[in-house]
Amino acid sequence: MCLIDDSDGTCTLLHSRQQRARLRHRCTECRRDIEPDEIYLAERTVFDGDAMSHKICAHCQRVRAYLVDHCGGWMYRGLNEDISGHHYYSTASNDAEVRAVRLLAHGMAARWRRGDGTLWPVPNSKPPNAKLTGKPGTPGFSG
């Protein structure tokens, strides 16, 4: 179920930095446009001697965090397939963890856009300078 289990190697991370977009970029994972003023992760890697650049939106970073916690890692350009597989195997239950996986899978499939074209909030995150709400272990809590 986890793509990382079948990976054939690891890449070398050369550079990783959160940045605020000045120009429009394309997310490596969900393929949506990262709009100017959005925060994204810029990374440079080397795999099998090939250098690559990755730009990952804040939404897809949450998917990556989920896969690290539950699978021990992720594969570049494989987040959508991996989270979709987790969603497929979790449809029988309705507990909070399963709902979180469904949210991530549906968000990626929709490229994090609602039907009216507006951007979803970043899953399970708080706005800058916001007070924490909820209790640890409940959906919506972040901290």
N, CA, C and O atoms as a GROMACS GRO file, in nm:
protein
  572
    1MET      N    1   0.081  -0.120   0.000
    1MET     CA    2   0.000   0.000   0.000
    1MET      C    3   0.086   0.127   0.000
    1MET      O    4   0.043   0.228  -0.054
    2CYS      N    5   0.205   0.124   0.058
    2CYS     CA    6   0.292   0.241   0.060
    2CYS      C    7   0.394   0.231  -0.053
    2CYS      O    8   0.466   0.132  -0.064
    3LEU      N    9   0.398   0.333  -0.137
    3LEU     CA   10   0.492   0.332  -0.250
    3LEU      C   11   0.637   0.325  -0.203
    3LEU      O   12   0.722   0.267  -0.271
    4ILE      N   13   0.666   0.383  -0.088
    4ILE     CA   14   0.804   0.386  -0.039
    4ILE      C   15   0.857   0.244  -0.014
    4ILE      O   16   0.978   0.220  -0.020
    5ASP      N   17   0.766   0.150   0.013
    5ASP     CA   18   0.807   0.012   0.037
    5ASP      C   19   0.870  -0.052  -0.086
    5ASP      O   20   0.953  -0.141  -0.074
    6ASP      N   21   0.831  -0.007  -0.205
    6ASP     CA   22   0.882  -0.064  -0.329
    6ASP      C   23   0.984   0.027  -0.399
    6ASP      O   24   1.018   0.003  -0.516
    7SER      N   25   1.033   0.129  -0.329
    7SER     CA   26   1.126   0.221  -0.395
    7SER      C   27   1.260   0.152  -0.422
    7SER      O   28   1.298   0.058  -0.353
    8ASP      N   29   1.329   0.201  -0.523
    8ASP     CA   30   1.455   0.140  -0.561
    8ASP      C   31   1.575   0.226  -0.525
    8ASP      O   32   1.684   0.209  -0.581
    9GLY      N   33   1.557   0.317  -0.432
    9GLY     CA   34   1.670   0.399  -0.390
    9GLY      C   35   1.625   0.525  -0.321
    9GLY      O   36   1.506   0.550  -0.302
   10THR      N   37   1.723   0.604  -0.284
   10THR     CA   38   1.693   0.732  -0.220
   10THR      C   39   1.762   0.843  -0.298
   10THR      O   40   1.857   0.819  -0.372
   11CYS      N   41   1.712   0.962  -0.281
   11CYS     CA   42   1.776   1.076  -0.346
   11CYS      C   43   1.856   1.155  -0.242
   11CYS      O   44   1.835   1.140  -0.122
   12THR      N   45   1.945   1.236  -0.290
   12THR     CA   46   2.024   1.323  -0.204
   12THR      C   47   1.961   1.461  -0.207
   12THR      O   48   1.945   1.520  -0.314
   13LEU      N   49   1.926   1.512  -0.090
   13LEU     CA   50   1.867   1.645  -0.080
   13LEU      C   51   1.979   1.748  -0.075
   13LEU      O   52   2.061   1.746   0.016
   14LEU      N   53   1.981   1.838  -0.173
   14LEU     CA   54   2.084   1.941  -0.180
   14LEU      C   55   2.039   2.071  -0.114
   14LEU      O   56   2.120   2.144  -0.056
   15HIS      N   57   1.910   2.098  -0.123
   15HIS     CA   58   1.857   2.227  -0.078
   15HIS      C   59   1.710   2.211  -0.044
   15HIS      O   60   1.636   2.147  -0.119
   16SER      N   61   1.667   2.268   0.067
   16SER     CA   62   1.526   2.265   0.104
   16SER      C   63   1.495   2.392   0.181
   16SER      O   64   1.558   2.421   0.283
   17ARG      N   65   1.396   2.468   0.131
   17ARG     CA   66   1.364   2.595   0.198
   17ARG      C   67   1.219   2.634   0.169
   17ARG      O   68   1.172   2.624   0.056
   18GLN      N   69   1.150   2.679   0.274
   18GLN     CA   70   1.017   2.736   0.258
   18GLN      C   71   1.034   2.875   0.198
   18GLN      O   72   1.117   2.953   0.243
   19GLN      N   73   0.956   2.905   0.097
   19GLN     CA   74   0.966   3.035   0.030
   19GLN      C   75   0.826   3.091   0.006
   19GLN      O   76   0.728   3.016   0.003
   20ARG      N   77   0.819   3.221  -0.011
   20ARG     CA   78   0.696   3.287  -0.051
   20ARG      C   79   0.708   3.314  -0.201
   20ARG      O   80   0.805   3.375  -0.246
   21ALA      N   81   0.609   3.269  -0.276
   21ALA     CA   82   0.613   3.281  -0.422
   21ALA      C   83   0.602   3.428  -0.463
   21ALA      O   84   0.515   3.500  -0.416
   22ARG      N   85   0.691   3.470  -0.551
   22ARG     CA   86   0.680   3.602  -0.614
   22ARG      C   87   0.615   3.590  -0.751
   22ARG      O   88   0.550   3.682  -0.799
   23LEU      N   89   0.634   3.472  -0.811
   23LEU     CA   90   0.576   3.441  -0.941
   23LEU      C   91   0.490   3.317  -0.929
   23LEU      O   92   0.495   3.249  -0.826
   24ARG      N   93   0.413   3.287  -1.029
   24ARG     CA   94   0.334   3.163  -1.031
   24ARG      C   95   0.428   3.045  -1.057
   24ARG      O   96   0.514   3.051  -1.145
   25HIS      N   97   0.410   2.940  -0.980
   25HIS     CA   98   0.487   2.816  -0.995
   25HIS      C   99   0.388   2.700  -1.007
   25HIS      O  100   0.269   2.717  -0.984
   26ARG      N  101   0.438   2.584  -1.042
   26ARG     CA  102   0.355   2.463  -1.052
   26ARG      C  103   0.400   2.366  -0.943
   26ARG      O  104   0.519   2.337  -0.931
   27CYS      N  105   0.306   2.316  -0.863
   27CYS     CA  106   0.338   2.217  -0.760
   27CYS      C  107   0.378   2.086  -0.828
   27CYS      O  108   0.308   2.036  -0.916
   28THR      N  109   0.489   2.031  -0.786
   28THR     CA  110   0.540   1.906  -0.842
   28THR      C  111   0.442   1.792  -0.818
   28THR      O  112   0.434   1.700  -0.900
   29GLU      N  113   0.369   1.796  -0.709
   29GLU     CA  114   0.286   1.682  -0.670
   29GLU      C  115   0.143   1.690  -0.723
   29GLU      O  116   0.098   1.598  -0.792
   30CYS      N  117   0.070   1.797  -0.692
   30CYS     CA  118  -0.071   1.803  -0.734
   30CYS      C  119  -0.088   1.875  -0.868
   30CYS      O  120  -0.197   1.873  -0.926
   31ARG      N  121   0.017   1.936  -0.918
   31ARG     CA  122   0.019   2.005  -1.048
   31ARG      C  123  -0.066   2.131  -1.052
   31ARG      O  124  -0.094   2.182  -1.161
   32ARG      N  125  -0.108   2.184  -0.937
   32ARG     CA  126  -0.183   2.308  -0.940
   32ARG      C  127  -0.086   2.426  -0.939
   32ARG      O  128   0.031   2.411  -0.906
   33ASP      N  129  -0.138   2.542  -0.977
   33ASP     CA  130  -0.055   2.661  -0.973
   33ASP      C  131  -0.039   2.709  -0.829
   33ASP      O  132  -0.136   2.720  -0.755
   34ILE      N  133   0.084   2.736  -0.792
   34ILE     CA  134   0.114   2.802  -0.666
   34ILE      C  135   0.112   2.951  -0.699
   34ILE      O  136   0.197   2.999  -0.775
   35GLU      N  137   0.018   3.022  -0.643
   35GLU     CA  138  -0.003   3.163  -0.678
   35GLU      C  139   0.096   3.253  -0.605
   35GLU      O  140   0.147   3.216  -0.499
   36PRO      N  141   0.125   3.371  -0.661
   36PRO     CA  142   0.211   3.466  -0.592
   36PRO      C  143   0.161   3.493  -0.450
   36PRO      O  144   0.040   3.505  -0.427
   37ASP      N  145   0.252   3.502  -0.357
   37ASP     CA  146   0.232   3.527  -0.215
   37ASP      C  147   0.200   3.400  -0.136
   37ASP      O  148   0.191   3.408  -0.013
   38GLU      N  149   0.184   3.285  -0.201
   38GLU     CA  150   0.166   3.158  -0.129
   38GLU      C  151   0.301   3.107  -0.082
   38GLU      O  152   0.404   3.130  -0.146
   39ILE      N  153   0.300   3.037   0.030
   39ILE     CA  154   0.421   2.973   0.081
   39ILE      C  155   0.431   2.834   0.017
   39ILE      O  156   0.332   2.763   0.007
   40TYR      N  157   0.552   2.797  -0.025
   40TYR     CA  158   0.575   2.664  -0.081
   40TYR      C  159   0.714   2.618  -0.041
   40TYR      O  160   0.795   2.697   0.006
   41LEU      N  161   0.740   2.491  -0.060
   41LEU     CA  162   0.870   2.432  -0.029
   41LEU      C  163   0.947   2.414  -0.159
   41LEU      O  164   0.900   2.349  -0.252
   42ALA      N  165   1.066   2.471  -0.164
   42ALA     CA  166   1.154   2.456  -0.281
   42ALA      C  167   1.267   2.359  -0.244
   42ALA      O  168   1.336   2.380  -0.144
   43GLU      N  169   1.283   2.255  -0.324
   43GLU     CA  170   1.386   2.155  -0.297
   43GLU      C  171   1.464   2.123  -0.424
   43GLU      O  172   1.411   2.126  -0.535
   44ARG      N  173   1.591   2.093  -0.406
   44ARG     CA  174   1.678   2.044  -0.513
   44ARG      C  175   1.731   1.909  -0.467
   44ARG      O  176   1.779   1.895  -0.354
   45THR      N  177   1.723   1.810  -0.556
   45THR     CA  178   1.768   1.676  -0.522
   45THR      C  179   1.853   1.619  -0.635
   45THR      O  180   1.853   1.670  -0.747
   46VAL      N  181   1.924   1.512  -0.602
   46VAL     CA  182   1.996   1.434  -0.703
   46VAL      C  183   1.955   1.289  -0.684
   46VAL      O  184   1.959   1.235  -0.573
   47PHE      N  185   1.914   1.226  -0.795
   47PHE     CA  186   1.878   1.084  -0.793
   47PHE      C  187   1.938   1.019  -0.916
   47PHE      O  188   1.915   1.064  -1.028
   48ASP      N  189   2.015   0.916  -0.898
   48ASP     CA  190   2.083   0.846  -1.007
   48ASP      C  191   2.163   0.943  -1.094
   48ASP      O  192   2.166   0.927  -1.217
   49GLY      N  193   2.226   1.041  -1.033
   49GLY     CA  194   2.309   1.136  -1.107
   49GLY      C  195   2.233   1.249  -1.173
   49GLY      O  196   2.295   1.338  -1.230
   50ASP      N  197   2.101   1.249  -1.167
   50ASP     CA  198   2.020   1.355  -1.228
   50ASP      C  199   1.974   1.455  -1.122
   50ASP      O  200   1.916   1.416  -1.021
   51ALA      N  201   2.001   1.582  -1.146
   51ALA     CA  202   1.955   1.688  -1.055
   51ALA      C  203   1.811   1.724  -1.091
   51ALA      O  204   1.774   1.733  -1.208
   52MET      N  205   1.730   1.746  -0.987
   52MET     CA  206   1.590   1.781  -1.009
   52MET      C  207   1.549   1.892  -0.912
   52MET      O  208   1.603   1.903  -0.802
   53SER      N  209   1.452   1.974  -0.956
   53SER     CA  210   1.393   2.077  -0.872
   53SER      C  211   1.250   2.038  -0.841
   53SER      O  212   1.179   1.984  -0.927
   54HIS      N  213   1.207   2.066  -0.720
   54HIS     CA  214   1.071   2.036  -0.678
   54HIS      C  215   1.014   2.158  -0.608
   54HIS      O  216   1.081   2.220  -0.526
   55LYS      N  217   0.890   2.191  -0.640
   55LYS     CA  218   0.818   2.296  -0.570
   55LYS      C  219   0.691   2.232  -0.518
   55LYS      O  220   0.610   2.181  -0.595
   56ILE      N  221   0.674   2.236  -0.385
   56ILE     CA  222   0.564   2.164  -0.323
   56ILE      C  223   0.477   2.262  -0.244
   56ILE      O  224   0.525   2.330  -0.153
   57CYS      N  225   0.349   2.267  -0.280
   57CYS     CA  226   0.256   2.359  -0.213
   57CYS      C  227   0.235   2.315  -0.068
   57CYS      O  228   0.266   2.202  -0.031
   58ALA      N  229   0.184   2.407   0.014
   58ALA     CA  230   0.162   2.378   0.156
   58ALA      C  231   0.064   2.262   0.175
   58ALA      O  232   0.078   2.184   0.269
   59HIS      N  233  -0.034   2.250   0.087
   59HIS     CA  234  -0.132   2.141   0.097
   59HIS      C  235  -0.063   2.006   0.079
   59HIS      O  236  -0.084   1.914   0.158
   60CYS      N  237   0.017   1.994  -0.023
   60CYS     CA  238   0.087   1.868  -0.050
   60CYS      C  239   0.191   1.837   0.057
   60CYS      O  240   0.224   1.720   0.079
   61GLN      N  241   0.244   1.938   0.123
   61GLN     CA  242   0.336   1.915   0.234
   61GLN      C  243   0.265   1.841   0.347
   61GLN      O  244   0.326   1.761   0.417
   62ARG      N  245   0.136   1.867   0.364
   62ARG     CA  246   0.057   1.796   0.466
   62ARG      C  247   0.042   1.648   0.428
   62ARG      O  248   0.046   1.561   0.515
   63VAL      N  249   0.025   1.620   0.299
   63VAL     CA  250   0.016   1.482   0.253
   63VAL      C  251   0.149   1.412   0.279
   63VAL      O  252   0.153   1.298   0.326
   64ARG      N  253   0.257   1.481   0.249
   64ARG     CA  254   0.390   1.425   0.274
   64ARG      C  255   0.409   1.393   0.422
   64ARG      O  256   0.461   1.287   0.456
   65ALA      N  257   0.366   1.484   0.509
   65ALA     CA  258   0.380   1.463   0.653
   65ALA      C  259   0.301   1.339   0.696
   65ALA      O  260   0.348   1.260   0.778
   66TYR      N  261   0.181   1.322   0.641
   66TYR     CA  262   0.100   1.204   0.672
   66TYR      C  263   0.176   1.077   0.630
   66TYR      O  264   0.183   0.981   0.707
   67LEU      N  265   0.231   1.076   0.509
   67LEU     CA  266   0.300   0.957   0.459
   67LEU      C  267   0.427   0.928   0.539
   67LEU      O  268   0.462   0.812   0.559
   68VAL      N  269   0.497   1.031   0.583
   68VAL     CA  270   0.615   1.010   0.668
   68VAL      C  271   0.572   0.944   0.798
   68VAL      O  272   0.635   0.848   0.843
   69ASP      N  273   0.464   0.996   0.860
   69ASP     CA  274   0.417   0.940   0.987
   69ASP      C  275   0.367   0.797   0.974
   69ASP      O  276   0.389   0.716   1.064
   70HIS      N  277   0.300   0.765   0.864
   70HIS     CA  278   0.236   0.634   0.851
   70HIS      C  279   0.312   0.533   0.766
   70HIS      O  280   0.289   0.412   0.779
   71CYS      N  281   0.401   0.578   0.681
   71CYS     CA  282   0.472   0.486   0.592
   71CYS      C  283   0.624   0.494   0.607
   71CYS      O  284   0.696   0.406   0.560
   72GLY      N  285   0.672   0.598   0.672
   72GLY     CA  286   0.815   0.615   0.687
   72GLY      C  287   0.880   0.693   0.575
   72GLY      O  288   1.002   0.707   0.574
   73GLY      N  289   0.802   0.744   0.481
   73GLY     CA  290   0.858   0.824   0.372
   73GLY      C  291   0.759   0.842   0.259
   73GLY      O  292   0.643   0.802   0.269
   74TRP      N  293   0.807   0.901   0.152
   74TRP     CA  294   0.725   0.926   0.033
   74TRP      C  295   0.817   0.923  -0.087
   74TRP      O  296   0.939   0.921  -0.073
   75MET      N  297   0.757   0.924  -0.206
   75MET     CA  298   0.834   0.931  -0.330
   75MET      C  299   0.793   1.056  -0.405
   75MET      O  300   0.674   1.085  -0.417
   76TYR      N  301   0.891   1.132  -0.454
   76TYR     CA  302   0.859   1.250  -0.534
   76TYR      C  303   0.771   1.210  -0.652
   76TYR      O  304   0.790   1.105  -0.714
   77ARG      N  305   0.676   1.294  -0.680
   77ARG     CA  306   0.580   1.274  -0.788
   77ARG      C  307   0.492   1.150  -0.766
   77ARG      O  308   0.431   1.099  -0.860
   78GLY      N  309   0.486   1.102  -0.642
   78GLY     CA  310   0.404   0.985  -0.612
   78GLY      C  311   0.303   1.008  -0.502
   78GLY      O  312   0.235   0.913  -0.461
   79LEU      N  313   0.291   1.131  -0.452
   79LEU     CA  314   0.200   1.156  -0.340
   79LEU      C  315   0.056   1.123  -0.374
   79LEU      O  316  -0.013   1.059  -0.295
   80ASN      N  317   0.010   1.164  -0.491
   80ASN     CA  318  -0.130   1.142  -0.528
   80ASN      C  319  -0.162   0.992  -0.533
   80ASN      O  320  -0.263   0.948  -0.478
   81GLU      N  321  -0.077   0.916  -0.598
   81GLU     CA  322  -0.100   0.772  -0.607
   81GLU      C  323  -0.096   0.707  -0.469
   81GLU      O  324  -0.177   0.620  -0.438
   82ASP      N  325  -0.001   0.751  -0.386
   82ASP     CA  326   0.014   0.691  -0.254
   82ASP      C  327  -0.105   0.723  -0.163
   82ASP      O  328  -0.160   0.633  -0.100
   83ILE      N  329  -0.145   0.849  -0.156
   83ILE     CA  330  -0.257   0.885  -0.067
   83ILE      C  331  -0.388   0.827  -0.121
   83ILE      O  332  -0.477   0.794  -0.042
   84SER      N  333  -0.401   0.814  -0.252
   84SER     CA  334  -0.520   0.750  -0.309
   84SER      C  335  -0.527   0.604  -0.269
   84SER      O  336  -0.635   0.553  -0.241
   85GLY      N  337  -0.414   0.537  -0.265
   85GLY     CA  338  -0.410   0.398  -0.220
   85GLY      C  339  -0.450   0.385  -0.074
   85GLY      O  340  -0.522   0.292  -0.038
   86HIS      N  341  -0.404   0.476   0.009
   86HIS     CA  342  -0.444   0.475   0.150
   86HIS      C  343  -0.594   0.498   0.163
   86HIS      O  344  -0.660   0.435   0.245
   87HIS      N  345  -0.647   0.589   0.082
   87HIS     CA  346  -0.791   0.616   0.085
   87HIS      C  347  -0.869   0.493   0.042
   87HIS      O  348  -0.970   0.459   0.104
   88TYR      N  349  -0.824   0.425  -0.062
   88TYR     CA  350  -0.894   0.306  -0.113
   88TYR      C  351  -0.904   0.199  -0.005
   88TYR      O  352  -1.009   0.135   0.010
   89TYR      N  353  -0.797   0.179   0.071
   89TYR     CA  354  -0.796   0.075   0.174
   89TYR      C  355  -0.861   0.120   0.304
   89TYR      O  356  -0.871   0.040   0.397
   90SER      N  357  -0.907   0.246   0.312
   90SER     CA  358  -0.962   0.295   0.438
   90SER      C  359  -1.110   0.333   0.428
   90SER      O  360  -1.162   0.399   0.518
   91THR      N  361  -1.178   0.294   0.323
   91THR     CA  362  -1.316   0.338   0.304
   91THR      C  363  -1.416   0.267   0.394
   91THR      O  364  -1.530   0.312   0.404
   92ALA      N  365  -1.379   0.158   0.459
   92ALA     CA  366  -1.474   0.084   0.541
   92ALA      C  367  -1.500   0.149   0.676
   92ALA      O  368  -1.602   0.119   0.739
   93SER      N  369  -1.413   0.235   0.723
   93SER     CA  370  -1.425   0.295   0.855
   93SER      C  371  -1.460   0.443   0.844
   93SER      O  372  -1.448   0.503   0.738
   94ASN      N  373  -1.503   0.500   0.956
   94ASN     CA  374  -1.536   0.642   0.956
   94ASN      C  375  -1.475   0.713   1.076
   94ASN      O  376  -1.528   0.816   1.119
   95ASP      N  377  -1.366   0.660   1.132
   95ASP     CA  378  -1.304   0.730   1.244
   95ASP      C  379  -1.226   0.852   1.196
   95ASP      O  380  -1.210   0.873   1.075
   96ALA      N  381  -1.178   0.931   1.288
   96ALA     CA  382  -1.114   1.059   1.254
   96ALA      C  383  -0.993   1.041   1.164
   96ALA      O  384  -0.974   1.119   1.071
   97GLU      N  385  -0.913   0.940   1.190
   97GLU     CA  386  -0.793   0.917   1.108
   97GLU      C  387  -0.830   0.887   0.963
   97GLU      O  388  -0.767   0.937   0.870
   98VAL      N  389  -0.932   0.804   0.945
   98VAL     CA  390  -0.975   0.767   0.810
   98VAL      C  391  -1.034   0.888   0.738
   98VAL      O  392  -1.010   0.906   0.619
   99ARG      N  393  -1.109   0.969   0.809
   99ARG     CA  394  -1.164   1.090   0.748
   99ARG      C  395  -1.052   1.184   0.703
   99ARG      O  396  -1.063   1.249   0.600
  100ALA      N  397  -0.944   1.190   0.781
  100ALA     CA  398  -0.831   1.273   0.744
  100ALA      C  399  -0.767   1.225   0.613
  100ALA      O  400  -0.730   1.306   0.528
  101VAL      N  401  -0.754   1.093   0.598
  101VAL     CA  402  -0.698   1.037   0.474
  101VAL      C  403  -0.789   1.068   0.356
  101VAL      O  404  -0.741   1.106   0.249
  102ARG      N  405  -0.919   1.054   0.376
  102ARG     CA  406  -1.014   1.086   0.269
  102ARG      C  407  -1.002   1.232   0.228
  102ARG      O  408  -1.002   1.264   0.109
  103LEU      N  409  -0.993   1.320   0.326
  103LEU     CA  410  -0.978   1.463   0.297
  103LEU      C  411  -0.854   1.489   0.213
  103LEU      O  412  -0.859   1.563   0.116
  104LEU      N  413  -0.742   1.428   0.251
  104LEU     CA  414  -0.618   1.448   0.176
  104LEU      C  415  -0.631   1.393   0.033
  104LEU      O  416  -0.588   1.457  -0.062
  105ALA      N  417  -0.690   1.274   0.020
  105ALA     CA  418  -0.705   1.214  -0.113
  105ALA      C  419  -0.798   1.296  -0.202
  105ALA      O  420  -0.767   1.321  -0.318
  106HIS      N  421  -0.911   1.340  -0.147
  106HIS     CA  422  -1.004   1.421  -0.225
  106HIS      C  423  -0.944   1.558  -0.258
  106HIS      O  424  -0.964   1.610  -0.368
  107GLY      N  425  -0.871   1.614  -0.164
  107GLY     CA  426  -0.806   1.744  -0.188
  107GLY      C  427  -0.707   1.736  -0.302
  107GLY      O  428  -0.706   1.822  -0.390
  108MET      N  429  -0.623   1.633  -0.301
  108MET     CA  430  -0.526   1.619  -0.409
  108MET      C  431  -0.595   1.598  -0.543
  108MET      O  432  -0.555   1.655  -0.644
  109ALA      N  433  -0.700   1.515  -0.543
  109ALA     CA  434  -0.772   1.488  -0.668
  109ALA      C  435  -0.832   1.616  -0.725
  109ALA      O  436  -0.841   1.633  -0.846
  110ALA      N  437  -0.875   1.707  -0.637
  110ALA     CA  438  -0.936   1.834  -0.680
  110ALA      C  439  -0.831   1.945  -0.696
  110ALA      O  440  -0.866   2.060  -0.720
  111ARG      N  441  -0.704   1.909  -0.682
  111ARG     CA  442  -0.595   2.007  -0.685
  111ARG      C  443  -0.618   2.119  -0.584
  111ARG      O  444  -0.584   2.235  -0.607
  112TRP      N  445  -0.677   2.080  -0.472
  112TRP     CA  446  -0.699   2.168  -0.358
  112TRP      C  447  -0.790   2.287  -0.391
  112TRP      O  448  -0.780   2.392  -0.327
  113ARG      N  449  -0.877   2.271  -0.489
  113ARG     CA  450  -0.972   2.376  -0.528
  113ARG      C  451  -1.115   2.330  -0.503
  113ARG      O  452  -1.150   2.215  -0.527
  114ARG      N  453  -1.198   2.422  -0.455
  114ARG     CA  454  -1.341   2.397  -0.440
  114ARG      C  455  -1.407   2.408  -0.577
  114ARG      O  456  -1.343   2.448  -0.674
  115GLY      N  457  -1.534   2.374  -0.583
  115GLY     CA  458  -1.610   2.383  -0.708
  115GLY      C  459  -1.614   2.524  -0.764
  115GLY      O  460  -1.621   2.542  -0.886
  116ASP      N  461  -1.611   2.625  -0.676
  116ASP     CA  462  -1.615   2.764  -0.723
  116ASP      C  463  -1.476   2.818  -0.759
  116ASP      O  464  -1.462   2.934  -0.794
  117GLY      N  465  -1.373   2.732  -0.750
  117GLY     CA  466  -1.238   2.771  -0.788
  117GLY      C  467  -1.152   2.826  -0.676
  117GLY      O  468  -1.033   2.847  -0.695
  118THR      N  469  -1.211   2.848  -0.557
  118THR     CA  470  -1.131   2.899  -0.446
  118THR      C  471  -1.046   2.788  -0.387
  118THR      O  472  -1.080   2.670  -0.396
  119LEU      N  473  -0.937   2.828  -0.328
  119LEU     CA  474  -0.840   2.734  -0.271
  119LEU      C  475  -0.888   2.683  -0.136
  119LEU      O  476  -0.938   2.760  -0.053
  120TRP      N  477  -0.873   2.552  -0.112
  120TRP     CA  478  -0.904   2.495   0.018
  120TRP      C  479  -0.808   2.552   0.121
  120TRP      O  480  -0.696   2.590   0.086
  121PRO      N  481  -0.849   2.558   0.248
  121PRO     CA  482  -0.750   2.588   0.352
  121PRO      C  483  -0.653   2.471   0.361
  121PRO      O  484  -0.688   2.359   0.325
  122VAL      N  485  -0.533   2.496   0.409
  122VAL     CA  486  -0.436   2.388   0.425
  122VAL      C  487  -0.490   2.294   0.532
  122VAL      O  488  -0.523   2.338   0.642
  123PRO      N  489  -0.500   2.164   0.503
  123PRO     CA  490  -0.557   2.070   0.599
  123PRO      C  491  -0.482   2.068   0.730
  123PRO      O  492  -0.358   2.066   0.734
  124ASN      N  493  -0.558   2.068   0.839
  124ASN     CA  494  -0.502   2.050   0.972
  124ASN      C  495  -0.395   2.152   1.007
  124ASN      O  496  -0.295   2.118   1.070
  125SER      N  497  -0.414   2.275   0.967
  125SER     CA  498  -0.316   2.376   1.001
  125SER      C  499  -0.386   2.498   1.057
  125SER      O  500  -0.507   2.513   1.043
  126LYS      N  501  -0.310   2.583   1.121
  126LYS     CA  502  -0.368   2.704   1.178
  126LYS      C  503  -0.315   2.825   1.103
  126LYS      O  504  -0.202   2.823   1.055
  127PRO      N  505  -0.395   2.931   1.092
  127PRO     CA  506  -0.345   3.051   1.029
  127PRO      C  507  -0.234   3.113   1.113
  127PRO      O  508  -0.228   3.090   1.233
  128PRO      N  509  -0.144   3.192   1.051
  128PRO     CA  510  -0.037   3.254   1.127
  128PRO      C  511  -0.094   3.337   1.242
  128PRO      O  512  -0.195   3.405   1.226
  129ASN      N  513  -0.028   3.331   1.358
  129ASN     CA  514  -0.062   3.407   1.477
  129ASN      C  515  -0.199   3.372   1.533
  129ASN      O  516  -0.256   3.451   1.608
  130ALA      N  517  -0.254   3.256   1.498
  130ALA     CA  518  -0.384   3.216   1.552
  130ALA      C  519  -0.365   3.138   1.681
  130ALA      O  520  -0.262   3.072   1.700
  131LYS      N  521  -0.463   3.145   1.768
  131LYS     CA  522  -0.460   3.066   1.890
  131LYS      C  523  -0.505   2.925   1.856
  131LYS      O  524  -0.587   2.904   1.766
  132LEU      N  525  -0.451   2.827   1.930
  132LEU     CA  526  -0.491   2.689   1.908
  132LEU      C  527  -0.635   2.669   1.953
  132LEU      O  528  -0.678   2.726   2.053
  133THR      N  529  -0.708   2.590   1.879
  133THR     CA  530  -0.845   2.555   1.916
  133THR      C  531  -0.856   2.404   1.920
  133THR      O  532  -0.777   2.333   1.859
  134GLY      N  533  -0.954   2.356   1.990
  134GLY     CA  534  -0.974   2.212   1.998
  134GLY      C  535  -0.882   2.149   2.101
  134GLY      O  536  -0.811   2.219   2.173
  135LYS      N  537  -0.885   2.018   2.107
  135LYS     CA  538  -0.803   1.944   2.200
  135LYS      C  539  -0.710   1.854   2.122
  135LYS      O  540  -0.745   1.808   2.013
  136PRO      N  541  -0.590   1.826   2.177
  136PRO     CA  542  -0.499   1.734   2.109
  136PRO      C  543  -0.569   1.602   2.078
  136PRO      O  544  -0.642   1.548   2.161
  137GLY      N  545  -0.544   1.552   1.959
  137GLY     CA  546  -0.601   1.426   1.918
  137GLY      C  547  -0.736   1.438   1.849
  137GLY      O  548  -0.792   1.338   1.806
  138THR      N  549  -0.789   1.561   1.838
  138THR     CA  550  -0.917   1.581   1.770
  138THR      C  551  -0.894   1.642   1.634
  138THR      O  552  -0.797   1.715   1.615
  139PRO      N  553  -0.981   1.612   1.537
  139PRO     CA  554  -0.965   1.673   1.404
  139PRO      C  555  -0.966   1.825   1.414
  139PRO      O  556  -1.046   1.882   1.488
  140GLY      N  557  -0.880   1.888   1.341
  140GLY     CA  558  -0.875   2.034   1.340
  140GLY      C  559  -0.775   2.091   1.437
  140GLY      O  560  -0.743   2.210   1.430
  141PHE      N  561  -0.724   2.008   1.531
  141PHE     CA  562  -0.625   2.059   1.625
  141PHE      C  563  -0.490   2.061   1.557
  141PHE      O  564  -0.453   1.966   1.488
  142SER      N  565  -0.418   2.167   1.576
  142SER     CA  566  -0.282   2.173   1.524
  142SER      C  567  -0.197   2.243   1.628
  142SER      O  568  -0.245   2.329   1.701
  143GLY      N  569  -0.076   2.207   1.634
  143GLY     CA  570   0.007   2.275   1.731
  143GLY      C  571   0.140   2.220   1.745
  143GLY      O  572   0.219   2.271   1.825
   0.00000   0.00000   0.00000
